[in-house]
Amino acid sequence: MRRRHENTIEAFAATDVGPVREQNEDAWLTEIDHGVFAVADGMGGHAAGEVASSIAIATVREILLGVKDPDETVLASEVGDTSDALRERLRYAMNQSSVRIRQEIERSPRYAGMGTTLVVLAVDGDSAHLAHVGDSRAYLFRNDRIFRLTRDHTVVQQEVDAGRLTPELARIVPHKNILTKSVGFHGPVDPDTSTRAVEPGDLFILCSDGLTDPLEDRDIEAVCRAHSAEDLAQALVDEALRRGGDDNITVVVVAVADEPL
C-alpha cells in the first residue's frame, strides 16, 4: 500500500512483560519498507489475549501488505491514491481482524471473551494515516512537543468528554481501562481514523496502555526530549517500569529523517 516514500523513515520497538504478568499479550508490527506499523494489546484469560493480538497483527500485515508468508514480499494491489481510500483499507483490516478473532473463538470456545486493542499507522509518501480501536495510543513528537493523536475508547474517557470527570481524576479512578470498543470482543469494528502531513524530524509513537497508565503525556514528552529516536522506545519502557508500571508495555517509535529524500 506504499508509494515511494518522500521521507526516509526508521522504526524501533521495545517491549516488556512487566513485573506482574506471566505472559506478554501485546503484539506489534514494524514494516519499514512498506510504512506500516501497529501495536495490539490483547485481553482474555488462558493466553487468549496473546492469541487475539497475534491474530490482529497477522491480519493487518496480510491485508495491508498482501503478505501471507513471512518470506513473501508481494505488495497488496493499490486501491487508489486518495486518503479516503487508504483510511477505508485500514478500516477493512481492522474489521477483518475482528472477524478472524471471532472465528477463532468459534473453533476454540476456551478463548471466549478474548479481544484486543489495535492502533495502526501507515506512512504513505508525505502523509500519515492512523486507525485505532481501544486504548492503545498514537502520539506525535514534533518540535519538542508531544501531541496525542488518538482518543481512548474507554468508559472513563466518555465521562471526561461529557464533563462529568476531570482528566486528573480519570487517571486514578478504579476500572479506568474498561473499553467501549475493541477488536473481536465487541463485534463489528468502527475505528477512528485520521490523516496528517508528515514533516522531517517527526517522531510517531505507538504504545499499549502499559506505557500510558504510569506515564502522563508530559512524562512521555520529557523522555522524548532526552533521548535519540534509536534509544527512545526502550527509554520509554524503562521509565514506565521505574514509575511502577505493572502491565505489559510495548512501544513502537517511527522516526522521519530530518532531511527528505
C-alpha positions in Angstrom: 0.0 0.0 0.0 3.0 2.2 -0.4 4.0 4.8 -2.9 7.6 5.9 -3.0 8.4 7.5 0.4 9.2 11.1 0.2 10.7 10.9 3.6 13.2 8.3 4.9 11.8 6.5 8.0 13.2 4.3 10.6 11.4 2.3 13.3 12.4 1.0 16.7 10.4 -1.2 19.1 10.7 -2.3 22.7 8.5 -4.4 24.9 8.5 -5.8 28.5 6.2 -8.3 30.1 6.2 -6.2 33.3 6.7 -7.4 36.9 3.3 -9.0 37.4 2.1 -10.7 34.2 3.3 -14.2 33.3 2.8 -13.7 29.6 3.2 -10.8 27.2 -0.2 -10.3 25.5 1.0 -7.3 23.4 1.9 -7.7 19.8 3.4 -5.3 17.3 4.4 -4.7 13.7 7.2 -2.7 12.1 7.3 -3.0 8.3 9.6 -0.1 7.4 9.8 -0.8 3.7 6.0 -0.6 3.4 5.5 2.1 6.0 3.1 0.1 8.1 3.3 -0.1 11.9 1.0 -1.4 14.6 0.5 -2.2 18.3 -2.1 -4.5 19.7 -2.9 -5.2 23.4 -4.7 -8.4 23.9 -7.2 -9.3 26.6 -8.7 -12.5 27.9 -7.6 -15.3 30.2 -5.8 -18.6 29.5 -3.4 -17.0 26.9 -6.4 -15.7 24.9 -5.1 -12.2 24.9 -1.9 -13.3 23.3 -3.9 -15.2 20.6 -6.2 -12.2 19.9 -3.3 -9.7 19.5 -1.4 -12.0 17.3 -4.4 -12.6 15.0 -4.9 -8.9 14.7 -1.3 -8.1 13.8 -1.1 -11.0 11.3 -4.3 -9.8 9.7 -3.1 -6.3 9.4 0.1 -7.5 7.8 -1.7 -9.7 5.3 -4.3 -7.2 4.2 -2.2 -4.0 4.1 0.9 -5.7 2.6 -0.7 -8.6 0.8 1.7 -11.0 2.6 0.6 -14.3 4.0 4.0 -15.9 4.3 6.9 -14.1 6.0 9.2 -14.9 3.0 6.8 -13.3 0.5 7.3 -9.7 -0.5 4.4 -9.1 -2.8 2.6 -5.8 -2.1 -1.1 -5.6 -2.0 -2.7 -4.1 -5.1 -3.4 -0.3 -4.8 -6.9 0.7 -4.1 -6.3 4.3 -5.0 -4.2 7.3 -4.1 -6.7 9.2 -2.0 -6.6 9.5 1.7 -10.2 8.2 1.9 -9.2 5.0 0.1 -6.3 4.4 2.4 -8.3 5.0 5.5 -11.0 2.7 4.2 -8.4 0.0 3.8 -7.3 0.5 7.4 -10.9 0.1 8.5 -11.2 -3.1 6.4 -8.1 -4.6 8.0 -9.4 -3.9 11.5 -12.8 -5.4 10.7 -11.2 -8.5 9.2 -9.1 -8.8 12.4 -12.3 -8.8 14.4 -13.9 -11.4 12.2 -10.9 -13.7 12.4 -10.8 -13.4 16.2 -14.4 -14.3 16.5 -13.9 -17.3 14.1 -11.1 -18.5 16.3 -13.4 -18.3 19.3 -16.0 -20.4 17.5 -13.3 -23.0 16.8 -11.9 -22.9 20.3 -14.6 -21.9 22.9 -11.9 -21.7 25.6 -11.0 -18.4 24.0 -14.5 -16.9 24.6 -14.2 -13.3 25.6 -10.9 -12.6 24.0 -10.2 -9.4 22.1 -7.6 -6.8 21.5 -6.9 -3.1 21.1 -5.3 -2.1 17.8 -3.6 1.1 16.6 -2.2 1.2 13.1 0.0 3.8 11.4 0.5 3.8 7.6 3.1 6.3 6.3 2.4 6.8 2.6 4.5 9.4 0.9 4.2 12.6 2.8 1.1 11.6 4.7 0.5 9.6 7.8 -2.8 7.6 8.2 -4.0 6.4 11.6 -6.7 4.0 12.7 -7.3 2.8 16.2 -9.7 0.9 18.4 -9.4 0.7 22.2 -6.9 2.5 24.4 -3.6 1.8 22.7 -2.4 5.2 21.6 -0.6 7.1 19.0 1.5 10.2 19.7 3.4 12.7 17.5 6.5 14.3 18.9 7.3 17.4 16.8 9.4 20.5 17.6 10.0 19.3 21.2 6.3 18.9 21.9 4.1 15.9 22.3 0.7 15.6 20.7 -1.8 12.8 21.4 -3.3 11.7 18.1 -5.9 9.2 19.4 -8.7 9.3 21.9 -9.2 6.3 24.2 -12.3 4.2 23.7 -13.0 3.8 27.4 -15.9 4.4 29.8 -13.7 6.9 31.7 -12.8 8.9 28.5 -16.6 9.1 27.8 -17.1 10.6 31.3 -14.3 13.1 30.6 -15.7 14.1 27.3 -19.1 14.6 28.9 -17.6 16.9 31.6 -18.5 14.5 34.4 -14.9 13.7 35.3 -11.7 15.7 35.1 -8.6 14.3 33.3 -6.8 14.3 36.6 -9.4 12.1 38.3 -9.6 9.9 35.3 -6.1 8.7 35.9 -6.9 7.3 39.3 -10.5 6.1 39.3 -11.0 2.3 39.6 -11.5 0.3 36.4 -10.3 3.1 34.3 -9.4 0.7 31.5 -12.9 -0.6 30.7 -13.2 -0.4 26.9 -16.1 0.8 24.9 -14.6 -0.6 21.7 -12.2 -3.4 20.9 -11.3 -5.8 18.1 -13.0 -9.1 18.3 -14.9 -8.8 21.6 -17.4 -6.2 20.6 -18.3 -7.5 17.1 -18.1 -5.2 14.1 -15.4 -2.5 14.4 -15.8 1.2 13.9 -12.3 2.6 14.2 -11.4 6.2 14.5 -9.2 7.3 11.5 -7.3 10.4 10.6 -4.7 11.7 8.2 -2.0 14.3 8.7 1.0 15.6 6.8 4.4 14.2 7.7 7.3 16.6 8.4 11.0 16.0 8.5 12.1 15.2 12.1 8.7 13.8 13.2 8.5 11.0 15.7 5.4 8.9 15.8 4.9 6.7 18.9 2.5 3.8 19.1 2.0 2.2 22.5 -0.1 -0.1 24.7 -1.6 1.2 27.9 1.2 -0.3 29.8 3.1 2.8 28.9 0.3 5.4 29.5 -1.0 4.1 32.8 2.1 5.1 34.7 3.2 7.9 32.5 1.3 11.1 31.7 1.7 12.9 28.3 4.1 15.4 29.8 6.3 12.5 31.1 6.4 11.0 27.6 7.4 14.4 26.2 10.3 14.7 28.7 11.6 11.3 27.8 11.4 12.2 24.1 13.4 15.3 24.6 16.1 13.4 26.5 16.7 10.5 24.1 17.5 9.8 20.4 15.0 8.1 18.3 17.1 5.0 18.3 17.0 4.8 22.1 13.5 6.2 22.7 11.4 3.0 22.7 13.5 1.3 25.3 13.8 4.5 27.3 10.0 4.9 27.5 9.6 1.3 28.6 12.3 1.7 31.2 10.6 4.9 32.6 7.2 3.2 32.8 8.7 0.4 34.8 10.5 2.9 37.0 7.2 4.6 37.7 5.6 1.4 38.8 4.1 0.1 35.6 2.9 -3.4 36.1 1.2 -4.3 32.8 2.8 -5.5 29.5 4.5 -2.5 28.0 5.1 -2.1 24.2 6.3 0.9 22.3 7.0 1.4 18.6 8.8 4.6 17.5 8.7 5.7 13.9 11.2 8.4 13.1 11.1 10.5 10.0 14.5 11.7 8.8 15.4 15.4 9.3 16.0 15.7 5.5 13.5 14.5 2.9 14.8 12.4 0.0 
